[in-house]
Amino acid sequence: MPYLEYDDHGTMKRINLAGDRETFIGRDRQCHICLEGVPQVSRRHCAVYFNTNLNAYALADMHSTNGTRLNGVRINQKDVTLSDGDTIQVGAMTFIFRGTTEQPDVKMIDPLNMDPLSYAPVIPSVAPGMQKNFSSDLSPGTPLDGMVVSALLSACDASVHYLLTRHDSEQRSTMKIFKKPQDDPLVRREFSGIIGGFQGSRLPKSLLPYTGGGVRGGEFCYYTTDFQEYPSLATMISARAPIEEKRALAIVYSIAEILDDANRSRIFHGHLKPSKILYSQKGSLLIGYGLAEWLRKHTERNFRQRPEWYASPEYNSGEELTWKSDMYSLGIIFYQILTGVLPFRADTEQELARMHAEEPLPFIKDRNGSVKVTSITEGVIRRMTMKNPKNRYSSWNEILFQLKKANSRLEEKDQQSS
């Protein structure tokens, strides 16, 4: 497995590189390699990740103040391929990349033609070191509402996500608990009302219903859903992006249909990102919807764990969220599916929010020169990601029409070339 090697006060250390995530280096304690106290190092200084387009690991500078050097040369904002033995300089620290250009073991998933039984997520057991220091922790084996806590699915500064099982049947559920205590009973009542409104058979089939929720331990808000053994769009992007234009159009079209279906029931997500979209043979599912406004008001945002790569300008500014906020986020996702990279990267939450609000969307060729897309597709993305919601498309139907139009243009080009 490829890894980074470095000298930590006379002790040689190494950190393995995973093909499905970025490895961050910086002075932030949440970075995989924390250089707290090292001069000339930014919070999130740089990242090493596997670039599926280059079929190799790459180095990306995260808009650091003093820059990142590869083999003594300062790199610009374009990602640079790494070769075995390359040296990476971050402040006064030097890292050596050890690895090959072979693709890591990343499961490739076809989201439009997938057997759900062929994909089984790895569910880690809860190790002692993974426990968070807050009073709502639950240990494996703890009985809960007729079920048993069997695993920790994920955890961050804001929430903890558990897997629950019922031993006398094959039923499995997930429970997400938000870690900030809510002392105000009106806030707790508001949360319970939101969750209660998204239960039952009245919801569109494309929305995964909440099966329960409310307040646990007197002050911690939570919700439950049925467990789904399907990959998220985040998994697909990690494994396959950049994706050729025709397939990308089909993926985004299917997501726009989900959001249009939800909007017909006056439901929108508000904080859409790839991890909130699941793929299955029965159709795609939207999860975690309807809570964006409540979470923005009543939970602490933490850039170290939750950088808002896909958030609309109005989400970051505290303005009203609407279905057009989802349109903006889907446009950023569309950009990432096509290029394999995000349009905006920043060292701080404030700078990232500023870029979403003020910086023009980079042209696709400027972020990934090997990707070719038609002008109509790039135009759709730019309209979806206009800074002012009023300048975005006026309906999901309009977006669906434009996506069909872009697809027809590609088919015409294919016929002409054949």
C-alpha positions as a Markdown table, in Angstrom:
| # | Residue | x | y | z |
|---|---|---|---|---|
| 1 | Met | 0.0 | 0.0 | 0.0 |
| 2 | Pro | 1.4 | 3.5 | -0.9 |
| 3 | Tyr | 2.3 | 5.6 | 2.1 |
| 4 | Leu | 4.0 | 8.8 | 3.3 |
| 5 | Glu | 7.2 | 8.6 | 5.3 |
| 6 | Tyr | 8.5 | 11.4 | 7.5 |
| 7 | Asp | 10.8 | 12.2 | 10.4 |
| 8 | Asp | 9.0 | 13.1 | 13.6 |
| 9 | His | 11.6 | 14.4 | 16.1 |
| 10 | Gly | 14.1 | 11.7 | 15.2 |
| 11 | Thr | 11.5 | 8.9 | 14.8 |
| 12 | Met | 10.6 | 7.7 | 11.3 |
| 13 | Lys | 6.9 | 7.4 | 10.9 |
| 14 | Arg | 4.6 | 6.5 | 8.0 |
| 15 | Ile | 0.9 | 6.9 | 7.2 |
| 16 | Asn | -0.8 | 4.6 | 4.7 |
| 17 | Leu | -2.8 | 6.2 | 1.9 |
| 18 | Ala | -6.3 | 5.1 | 1.1 |
| 19 | Gly | -7.7 | 5.2 | -2.4 |
| 20 | Asp | -11.1 | 6.3 | -1.3 |
| 21 | Arg | -10.3 | 9.4 | 0.8 |
| 22 | Glu | -8.0 | 12.5 | 0.8 |
| 23 | Thr | -5.1 | 12.5 | 3.4 |
| 24 | Phe | -4.8 | 16.0 | 4.8 |
| 25 | Ile | -1.6 | 17.5 | 6.1 |
| 26 | Gly | -1.8 | 20.7 | 8.2 |
| 27 | Arg | -1.8 | 22.2 | 11.7 |
| 28 | Asp | -5.4 | 21.4 | 12.3 |
| 29 | Arg | -5.7 | 18.6 | 14.9 |
| 30 | Gln | -8.3 | 16.8 | 12.7 |
| 31 | Cys | -5.8 | 16.5 | 9.8 |
| 32 | His | -4.4 | 12.9 | 9.2 |
| 33 | Ile | -0.9 | 14.4 | 9.8 |
| 34 | Cys | -1.1 | 17.2 | 12.3 |
| 35 | Leu | 1.8 | 19.7 | 12.2 |
| 36 | Glu | 0.6 | 21.9 | 15.1 |
| 37 | Gly | 3.2 | 24.4 | 16.1 |
| 38 | Val | 5.3 | 24.0 | 12.9 |
| 39 | Pro | 5.9 | 27.4 | 11.3 |
| 40 | Gln | 4.5 | 28.4 | 7.9 |
| 41 | Val | 1.9 | 25.6 | 7.9 |
| 42 | Ser | -1.8 | 26.4 | 7.2 |
| 43 | Arg | -4.7 | 24.7 | 8.9 |
| 44 | Arg | -5.3 | 22.4 | 6.0 |
| 45 | His | -2.2 | 22.9 | 4.0 |
| 46 | Cys | -2.3 | 20.2 | 1.4 |
| 47 | Ala | -3.8 | 16.8 | 0.6 |
| 48 | Val | -2.7 | 13.6 | -1.1 |
| 49 | Tyr | -5.4 | 11.5 | -2.8 |
| 50 | Phe | -5.9 | 9.0 | -5.6 |
| 51 | Asn | -6.7 | 10.7 | -8.9 |
| 52 | Thr | -8.8 | 8.2 | -11.0 |
| 53 | Asn | -8.2 | 10.2 | -14.1 |
| 54 | Leu | -4.5 | 10.0 | -13.8 |
| 55 | Asn | -4.6 | 6.5 | -12.3 |
| 56 | Ala | -2.1 | 7.7 | -9.8 |
| 57 | Tyr | -1.8 | 9.5 | -6.4 |
| 58 | Ala | -1.7 | 13.2 | -6.7 |
| 59 | Leu | -0.7 | 16.2 | -4.5 |
| 60 | Ala | -3.1 | 19.2 | -4.1 |
| 61 | Asp | -2.3 | 22.4 | -2.3 |
| 62 | Met | -5.3 | 23.6 | -0.3 |
| 63 | His | -4.7 | 27.3 | -1.0 |
| 64 | Ser | -2.1 | 27.4 | 1.8 |
| 65 | Thr | -0.5 | 30.7 | 2.7 |
| 66 | Asn | 3.2 | 29.6 | 2.1 |
| 67 | Gly | 2.6 | 27.0 | -0.5 |
| 68 | Thr | 3.5 | 23.3 | -0.9 |
| 69 | Arg | 6.7 | 22.2 | -2.6 |
| 70 | Leu | 7.2 | 19.0 | -4.6 |
| 71 | Asn | 10.9 | 18.1 | -5.1 |
| 72 | Gly | 11.8 | 21.6 | -4.2 |
| 73 | Val | 9.4 | 23.3 | -6.6 |
| 74 | Arg | 6.3 | 25.2 | -5.4 |
| 75 | Ile | 3.2 | 23.7 | -7.0 |
| 76 | Asn | 0.3 | 25.8 | -8.2 |
| 77 | Gln | -3.4 | 25.2 | -7.7 |
| 78 | Lys | -3.5 | 22.3 | -10.2 |
| 79 | Asp | -3.0 | 18.9 | -8.8 |
| 80 | Val | 0.3 | 17.2 | -9.5 |
| 81 | Thr | 1.0 | 13.5 | -10.0 |
| 82 | Leu | 3.2 | 11.8 | -7.4 |
| 83 | Ser | 6.0 | 9.2 | -8.2 |
| 84 | Asp | 7.8 | 6.9 | -5.9 |
| 85 | Gly | 10.5 | 8.8 | -4.0 |
| 86 | Asp | 9.0 | 12.3 | -4.5 |
| 87 | Thr | 9.6 | 14.7 | -1.6 |
| 88 | Ile | 6.8 | 16.9 | -0.4 |
| 89 | Gln | 7.8 | 20.0 | 1.7 |
| 90 | Val | 5.2 | 21.5 | 4.1 |
| 91 | Gly | 6.7 | 24.3 | 6.1 |
| 92 | Ala | 9.9 | 22.8 | 7.7 |
| 93 | Met | 8.6 | 19.2 | 7.4 |
| 94 | Thr | 9.6 | 16.9 | 4.5 |
| 95 | Phe | 7.5 | 13.8 | 3.5 |
| 96 | Ile | 8.6 | 11.1 | 1.1 |
| 97 | Phe | 6.0 | 9.4 | -1.1 |
| 98 | Arg | 6.4 | 5.7 | -1.3 |
| 99 | Gly | 4.2 | 3.8 | -3.8 |
| 100 | Thr | 3.4 | 2.9 | -7.3 |
| 101 | Thr | 1.1 | 4.2 | -10.0 |
| 102 | Glu | -1.1 | 1.1 | -9.8 |
| 103 | Gln | -4.7 | 1.8 | -8.9 |
| 104 | Pro | -5.6 | 1.0 | -5.3 |
| 105 | Asp | -8.3 | -1.5 | -4.4 |
| 106 | Val | -11.3 | 0.7 | -4.8 |
| 107 | Lys | -14.7 | -1.1 | -5.5 |
| 108 | Met | -16.0 | 0.1 | -8.8 |
| 109 | Ile | -19.8 | 0.6 | -8.8 |
| 110 | Asp | -22.1 | 1.2 | -11.7 |
| 111 | Pro | -24.8 | 3.3 | -10.1 |
| 112 | Leu | -27.2 | 2.9 | -13.0 |
| 113 | Asn | -26.9 | -0.9 | -13.3 |
| 114 | Met | -26.1 | -2.3 | -10.0 |
| 115 | Asp | -27.0 | -5.5 | -8.1 |
| 116 | Pro | -27.5 | -4.3 | -4.5 |
| 117 | Leu | -26.5 | -7.7 | -3.2 |
| 118 | Ser | -23.0 | -7.2 | -4.7 |
| 119 | Tyr | -22.3 | -4.3 | -2.4 |
| 120 | Ala | -21.9 | -4.7 | 1.3 |
| 121 | Pro | -20.5 | -1.8 | 3.3 |
| 122 | Val | -17.8 | -2.5 | 5.9 |
| 123 | Ile | -19.4 | -1.9 | 9.3 |
| 124 | Pro | -16.7 | -1.4 | 11.9 |
| 125 | Ser | -17.2 | -2.5 | 15.5 |
| 126 | Val | -16.9 | 0.3 | 18.1 |
| 127 | Ala | -13.3 | 0.3 | 19.5 |
| 128 | Pro | -12.7 | 2.1 | 22.8 |
| 129 | Gly | -10.6 | 4.7 | 21.1 |
| 130 | Met | -13.5 | 5.6 | 18.8 |
| 131 | Gln | -15.8 | 6.5 | 21.7 |
| 132 | Lys | -16.6 | 10.2 | 21.9 |
| 133 | Asn | -16.6 | 12.1 | 25.2 |
| 134 | Phe | -20.2 | 13.1 | 25.5 |
| 135 | Ser | -23.0 | 11.6 | 27.7 |
| 136 | Ser | -25.0 | 10.1 | 24.9 |
| 137 | Asp | -22.5 | 7.4 | 24.0 |
| 138 | Leu | -23.9 | 4.0 | 23.4 |
| 139 | Ser | -21.7 | 0.8 | 23.6 |
| 140 | Pro | -22.2 | -2.3 | 21.4 |
| 141 | Gly | -24.7 | -4.6 | 23.0 |
| 142 | Thr | -26.7 | -1.9 | 24.7 |
| 143 | Pro | -30.4 | -2.7 | 24.5 |
| 144 | Leu | -32.5 | 0.1 | 23.0 |
| 145 | Asp | -36.2 | 0.2 | 22.2 |
| 146 | Gly | -36.3 | -3.6 | 21.6 |
| 147 | Met | -33.2 | -3.5 | 19.5 |
| 148 | Val | -29.4 | -3.8 | 20.2 |
| 149 | Val | -26.6 | -1.3 | 19.4 |
| 150 | Ser | -24.3 | -3.4 | 17.2 |
| 151 | Ala | -21.9 | -0.9 | 15.6 |
| 152 | Leu | -20.7 | 2.6 | 15.1 |
| 153 | Leu | -21.3 | 3.6 | 11.5 |
| 154 | Ser | -19.7 | 7.0 | 11.6 |
| 155 | Ala | -18.9 | 9.8 | 14.0 |
| 156 | Cys | -17.9 | 13.5 | 13.8 |
| 157 | Asp | -17.9 | 16.5 | 16.1 |
| 158 | Ala | -21.6 | 17.1 | 15.4 |
| 159 | Ser | -23.2 | 13.6 | 15.5 |
| 160 | Val | -22.8 | 9.9 | 16.0 |
| 161 | His | -24.4 | 7.3 | 13.7 |
| 162 | Tyr | -25.2 | 3.8 | 15.0 |
| 163 | Leu | -26.4 | 0.5 | 13.6 |
| 164 | Leu | -29.2 | -1.2 | 15.5 |
| 165 | Thr | -30.3 | -4.8 | 15.1 |
| 166 | Arg | -33.1 | -7.0 | 16.3 |
| 167 | His | -31.8 | -10.5 | 17.1 |
| 168 | Asp | -35.1 | -12.2 | 16.7 |
| 169 | Ser | -35.5 | -11.0 | 13.1 |
| 170 | Glu | -33.4 | -9.6 | 10.2 |
| 171 | Gln | -34.5 | -6.0 | 10.9 |
| 172 | Arg | -31.8 | -3.4 | 11.0 |
| 173 | Ser | -32.0 | 0.3 | 11.6 |
| 174 | Thr | -29.7 | 3.3 | 11.9 |
| 175 | Met | -29.9 | 5.9 | 14.6 |
| 176 | Lys | -28.2 | 9.3 | 14.3 |
| 177 | Ile | -27.8 | 11.3 | 17.5 |
| 178 | Phe | -26.7 | 15.0 | 17.4 |
| 179 | Lys | -24.1 | 15.7 | 20.1 |
| 180 | Lys | -24.9 | 19.2 | 21.0 |
| 181 | Pro | -27.3 | 19.2 | 24.0 |
| 182 | Gln | -30.6 | 21.1 | 23.3 |
| 183 | Asp | -31.7 | 22.7 | 26.6 |
| 184 | Asp | -34.5 | 24.7 | 25.1 |
| 185 | Pro | -37.7 | 22.5 | 25.1 |
| 186 | Leu | -39.1 | 24.6 | 22.1 |
| 187 | Val | -36.0 | 23.6 | 20.1 |
| 188 | Arg | -36.5 | 19.9 | 21.0 |
| 189 | Arg | -40.2 | 20.1 | 20.2 |
| 190 | Glu | -39.4 | 21.7 | 16.8 |
| 191 | Phe | -37.0 | 18.8 | 16.0 |
| 192 | Ser | -39.6 | 16.2 | 16.9 |
| 193 | Gly | -42.2 | 18.0 | 14.8 |
| 194 | Ile | -39.9 | 18.0 | 11.7 |
| 195 | Ile | -39.2 | 14.2 | 12.1 |
| 196 | Gly | -42.8 | 13.4 | 12.7 |
| 197 | Gly | -43.8 | 15.2 | 9.6 |
| 198 | Phe | -41.6 | 12.9 | 7.4 |
| 199 | Gln | -42.9 | 9.5 | 8.6 |
| 200 | Gly | -45.5 | 7.3 | 6.9 |
| 201 | Ser | -46.6 | 6.3 | 3.4 |
| 202 | Arg | -47.4 | 9.9 | 2.3 |
| 203 | Leu | -43.8 | 10.6 | 1.3 |
| 204 | Pro | -42.6 | 10.2 | -2.3 |
| 205 | Lys | -40.9 | 6.8 | -2.8 |
| 206 | Ser | -37.6 | 8.5 | -3.6 |
| 207 | Leu | -37.3 | 9.7 | 0.0 |
| 208 | Leu | -36.1 | 7.3 | 2.8 |
| 209 | Pro | -38.7 | 7.8 | 5.6 |
| 210 | Tyr | -37.7 | 8.6 | 9.1 |
| 211 | Thr | -39.0 | 5.7 | 11.3 |
| 212 | Gly | -38.7 | 7.5 | 14.6 |
| 213 | Gly | -37.0 | 10.3 | 16.4 |
| 214 | Gly | -37.2 | 12.9 | 19.1 |
| 215 | Val | -35.1 | 13.4 | 22.2 |
| 216 | Arg | -33.0 | 10.9 | 24.1 |
| 217 | Gly | -31.3 | 11.4 | 27.4 |
| 218 | Gly | -33.4 | 14.5 | 28.0 |
| 219 | Glu | -31.5 | 16.7 | 25.7 |
| 220 | Phe | -30.0 | 14.9 | 22.7 |
| 221 | Cys | -32.0 | 15.0 | 19.4 |
| 222 | Tyr | -32.0 | 11.9 | 17.3 |
| 223 | Tyr | -33.8 | 10.1 | 14.4 |
| 224 | Thr | -33.9 | 6.6 | 13.0 |
| 225 | Thr | -34.3 | 5.1 | 9.6 |
| 226 | Asp | -34.3 | 1.6 | 8.1 |
| 227 | Phe | -30.7 | 0.5 | 7.3 |
| 228 | Gln | -30.0 | 0.5 | 3.5 |
| 229 | Glu | -27.1 | -1.6 | 2.1 |
| 230 | Tyr | -26.7 | 0.6 | -0.9 |
| 231 | Pro | -23.7 | 2.7 | -1.9 |
| 232 | Ser | -23.9 | 6.5 | -1.8 |
| 233 | Leu | -23.1 | 8.8 | -4.6 |
| 234 | Ala | -20.0 | 9.8 | -2.6 |
| 235 | Thr | -18.8 | 6.2 | -2.9 |
| 236 | Met | -19.4 | 6.2 | -6.6 |
| 237 | Ile | -17.6 | 9.5 | -7.1 |
| 238 | Ser | -14.6 | 8.3 | -5.1 |
| 239 | Ala | -14.4 | 5.1 | -7.2 |
| 240 | Arg | -15.2 | 6.3 | -10.7 |
| 241 | Ala | -14.9 | 10.1 | -11.2 |
| 242 | Pro | -14.2 | 11.7 | -13.6 |
| 243 | Ile | -17.1 | 10.1 | -15.5 |
| 244 | Glu | -17.7 | 10.7 | -19.2 |
| 245 | Glu | -20.3 | 13.3 | -20.1 |
| 246 | Lys | -23.1 | 11.0 | -21.3 |
| 247 | Arg | -23.0 | 8.9 | -18.2 |
| 248 | Ala | -22.7 | 11.9 | -16.0 |
| 249 | Leu | -25.8 | 13.4 | -17.6 |
| 250 | Ala | -27.8 | 10.3 | -16.9 |
| 251 | Ile | -26.7 | 10.3 | -13.2 |
| 252 | Val | -27.5 | 13.9 | -12.6 |
| 253 | Tyr | -30.8 | 13.5 | -14.5 |
| 254 | Ser | -31.8 | 10.7 | -12.1 |
| 255 | Ile | -30.9 | 12.9 | -9.1 |
| 256 | Ala | -32.8 | 15.9 | -10.5 |
| 257 | Glu | -35.9 | 13.6 | -10.9 |
| 258 | Ile | -35.7 | 12.7 | -7.2 |
| 259 | Leu | -35.4 | 16.3 | -6.2 |
| 260 | Asp | -38.3 | 17.3 | -8.5 |
| 261 | Asp | -40.4 | 14.5 | -7.0 |
| 262 | Ala | -39.6 | 15.8 | -3.5 |
| 263 | Asn | -40.3 | 19.4 | -4.5 |
| 264 | Arg | -43.8 | 18.4 | -5.7 |
| 265 | Ser | -44.5 | 17.4 | -2.0 |
| 266 | Arg | -42.9 | 20.8 | -0.9 |
| 267 | Ile | -39.9 | 19.0 | 0.4 |
| 268 | Phe | -36.2 | 19.9 | -0.3 |
| 269 | His | -33.0 | 18.9 | 1.3 |
| 270 | Gly | -31.2 | 22.2 | 1.8 |
| 271 | His | -27.8 | 20.8 | 2.5 |
| 272 | Leu | -27.4 | 18.3 | -0.4 |
| 273 | Lys | -24.2 | 16.4 | -0.8 |
| 274 | Pro | -23.2 | 13.1 | -2.4 |
| 275 | Ser | -23.4 | 11.1 | 0.9 |
| 276 | Lys | -27.1 | 12.0 | 1.1 |
| 277 | Ile | -28.0 | 10.1 | -2.2 |
| 278 | Leu | -28.2 | 6.3 | -2.2 |
| 279 | Tyr | -28.4 | 4.1 | -5.3 |
| 280 | Ser | -30.4 | 0.8 | -5.5 |
| 281 | Gln | -32.1 | -1.3 | -8.1 |
| 282 | Lys | -35.4 | 0.0 | -6.8 |
| 283 | Gly | -34.4 | 3.5 | -7.6 |
| 284 | Ser | -32.3 | 6.2 | -6.0 |
| 285 | Leu | -33.1 | 7.4 | -2.4 |
| 286 | Leu | -32.6 | 10.8 | -0.8 |
| 287 | Ile | -31.7 | 10.7 | 2.9 |
| 288 | Gly | -31.3 | 13.3 | 5.7 |
| 289 | Tyr | -33.7 | 15.8 | 4.1 |
| 290 | Gly | -35.7 | 18.4 | 5.7 |
| 291 | Leu | -33.3 | 19.2 | 8.6 |
| 292 | Ala | -31.0 | 21.7 | 7.1 |
| 293 | Glu | -32.6 | 24.8 | 8.5 |
| 294 | Trp | -32.9 | 23.3 | 12.0 |
| 295 | Leu | -29.3 | 22.0 | 12.0 |
| 296 | Arg | -27.9 | 25.3 | 10.8 |
| 297 | Lys | -29.7 | 27.2 | 13.6 |
| 298 | His | -29.2 | 24.7 | 16.5 |
| 299 | Thr | -26.0 | 22.7 | 15.9 |
| 300 | Glu | -22.4 | 23.9 | 15.8 |
| 301 | Arg | -20.7 | 23.8 | 12.5 |
| 302 | Asn | -17.2 | 22.6 | 12.4 |
| 303 | Phe | -15.0 | 23.0 | 9.3 |
| 304 | Arg | -12.5 | 20.5 | 10.6 |
| 305 | Gln | -15.0 | 17.6 | 10.2 |
| 306 | Arg | -17.6 | 19.1 | 7.9 |
| 307 | Pro | -16.2 | 21.4 | 5.2 |
| 308 | Glu | -19.1 | 22.7 | 3.2 |
| 309 | Trp | -17.8 | 21.8 | -0.2 |
| 310 | Tyr | -21.3 | 21.7 | -1.7 |
| 311 | Ala | -23.2 | 24.3 | 0.3 |
| 312 | Ser | -25.0 | 27.1 | -1.5 |
| 313 | Pro | -24.1 | 30.7 | -0.9 |
| 314 | Glu | -27.4 | 31.2 | 0.9 |
| 315 | Tyr | -26.7 | 28.3 | 3.2 |
| 316 | Asn | -23.4 | 29.8 | 4.3 |
| 317 | Ser | -24.8 | 33.3 | 4.7 |
| 318 | Gly | -27.7 | 32.3 | 6.8 |
| 319 | Glu | -30.3 | 33.3 | 4.3 |
| 320 | Glu | -33.5 | 31.4 | 3.6 |
| 321 | Leu | -33.1 | 27.9 | 2.1 |
| 322 | Thr | -35.3 | 26.8 | -0.8 |
| 323 | Trp | -35.3 | 24.0 | -3.4 |
| 324 | Lys | -32.9 | 26.2 | -5.4 |
| 325 | Ser | -30.3 | 25.6 | -2.7 |
| 326 | Asp | -30.4 | 21.9 | -3.8 |
| 327 | Met | -30.0 | 23.0 | -7.4 |
| 328 | Tyr | -26.8 | 24.8 | -6.5 |
| 329 | Ser | -25.4 | 21.8 | -4.6 |
| 330 | Leu | -26.3 | 19.4 | -7.5 |
| 331 | Gly | -24.5 | 21.7 | -9.8 |
| 332 | Ile | -21.3 | 21.4 | -7.7 |
| 333 | Ile | -21.8 | 17.6 | -7.6 |
| 334 | Phe | -22.3 | 17.6 | -11.4 |
| 335 | Tyr | -19.0 | 19.4 | -11.7 |
| 336 | Gln | -17.2 | 16.9 | -9.5 |
| 337 | Ile | -18.7 | 13.9 | -11.3 |
| 338 | Leu | -17.3 | 15.3 | -14.6 |
| 339 | Thr | -13.9 | 16.4 | -13.4 |
| 340 | Gly | -13.1 | 14.2 | -10.4 |
| 341 | Val | -12.3 | 17.4 | -8.4 |
| 342 | Leu | -14.2 | 20.1 | -6.6 |
| 343 | Pro | -14.4 | 23.6 | -8.1 |
| 344 | Phe | -13.5 | 25.3 | -4.8 |
| 345 | Arg | -10.9 | 24.4 | -2.1 |
| 346 | Ala | -9.9 | 26.6 | 0.8 |
| 347 | Asp | -8.0 | 26.4 | 4.1 |
| 348 | Thr | -10.8 | 27.9 | 6.3 |
| 349 | Glu | -14.6 | 27.7 | 6.4 |
| 350 | Gln | -14.8 | 31.4 | 5.9 |
| 351 | Glu | -12.7 | 31.4 | 2.8 |
| 352 | Leu | -14.6 | 28.5 | 1.3 |
| 353 | Ala | -17.9 | 30.3 | 2.0 |
| 354 | Arg | -16.5 | 33.4 | 0.3 |
| 355 | Met | -15.4 | 31.5 | -2.8 |
| 356 | His | -18.9 | 30.0 | -3.1 |
| 357 | Ala | -20.4 | 33.5 | -2.8 |
| 358 | Glu | -18.0 | 35.5 | -4.9 |
| 359 | Glu | -15.6 | 33.5 | -7.0 |
| 360 | Pro | -16.6 | 32.5 | -10.6 |
| 361 | Leu | -17.0 | 28.8 | -11.1 |
| 362 | Pro | -13.7 | 27.6 | -12.7 |
| 363 | Phe | -14.0 | 26.3 | -16.3 |
| 364 | Ile | -13.9 | 22.6 | -16.4 |
| 365 | Lys | -10.8 | 22.6 | -18.6 |
| 366 | Asp | -9.0 | 24.7 | -16.0 |
| 367 | Arg | -9.6 | 22.1 | -13.2 |
| 368 | Asn | -9.0 | 19.0 | -15.4 |
| 369 | Gly | -7.5 | 19.7 | -18.8 |
| 370 | Ser | -8.1 | 16.1 | -20.0 |
| 371 | Val | -11.9 | 16.3 | -19.6 |
| 372 | Lys | -13.9 | 17.4 | -22.6 |
| 373 | Val | -17.5 | 18.5 | -22.3 |
| 374 | Thr | -19.9 | 20.2 | -24.6 |
| 375 | Ser | -20.7 | 23.9 | -24.1 |
| 376 | Ile | -24.3 | 23.1 | -23.4 |
| 377 | Thr | -23.5 | 20.9 | -20.5 |
| 378 | Glu | -21.0 | 23.4 | -19.0 |
| 379 | Gly | -23.7 | 26.0 | -19.5 |
| 380 | Val | -26.2 | 24.0 | -17.5 |
| 381 | Ile | -23.7 | 23.7 | -14.6 |
| 382 | Arg | -23.0 | 27.4 | -14.6 |
| 383 | Arg | -26.7 | 28.3 | -14.6 |
| 384 | Met | -27.4 | 25.8 | -11.8 |
| 385 | Thr | -24.6 | 27.4 | -9.7 |
| 386 | Met | -25.4 | 31.1 | -10.1 |
| 387 | Lys | -24.7 | 32.9 | -6.9 |
| 388 | Asn | -28.1 | 34.5 | -6.7 |
| 389 | Pro | -30.9 | 31.9 | -6.5 |
| 390 | Lys | -33.2 | 34.1 | -8.7 |
| 391 | Asn | -30.7 | 33.6 | -11.6 |
| 392 | Arg | -30.8 | 29.8 | -11.4 |
| 393 | Tyr | -33.3 | 27.7 | -13.3 |
| 394 | Ser | -37.0 | 28.4 | -12.4 |
| 395 | Ser | -38.0 | 24.8 | -12.1 |
| 396 | Trp | -36.7 | 21.2 | -12.0 |
| 397 | Asn | -38.6 | 20.6 | -15.2 |
| 398 | Glu | -36.5 | 23.3 | -16.9 |
| 399 | Ile | -33.3 | 21.5 | -15.7 |
| 400 | Leu | -34.6 | 18.1 | -16.8 |
| 401 | Phe | -35.3 | 19.6 | -20.2 |
| 402 | Gln | -31.8 | 21.1 | -20.5 |
| 403 | Leu | -30.2 | 17.8 | -19.5 |
| 404 | Lys | -32.2 | 16.0 | -22.2 |
| 405 | Lys | -31.2 | 18.6 | -24.7 |
| 406 | Ala | -27.5 | 18.1 | -23.8 |
| 407 | Asn | -27.9 | 14.4 | -24.1 |
| 408 | Ser | -29.5 | 14.7 | -27.5 |
| 409 | Arg | -26.7 | 16.9 | -28.7 |
| 410 | Leu | -24.2 | 14.2 | -27.7 |
| 411 | Glu | -26.2 | 11.6 | -29.5 |
| 412 | Glu | -26.2 | 13.7 | -32.6 |
| 413 | Lys | -22.4 | 14.1 | -32.4 |
| 414 | Asp | -22.0 | 10.3 | -32.0 |
| 415 | Gln | -24.2 | 9.7 | -35.1 |
| 416 | Gln | -22.3 | 12.2 | -37.1 |
| 417 | Ser | -18.9 | 10.7 | -36.2 |
| 418 | Ser | -20.2 | 7.2 | -37.0 |
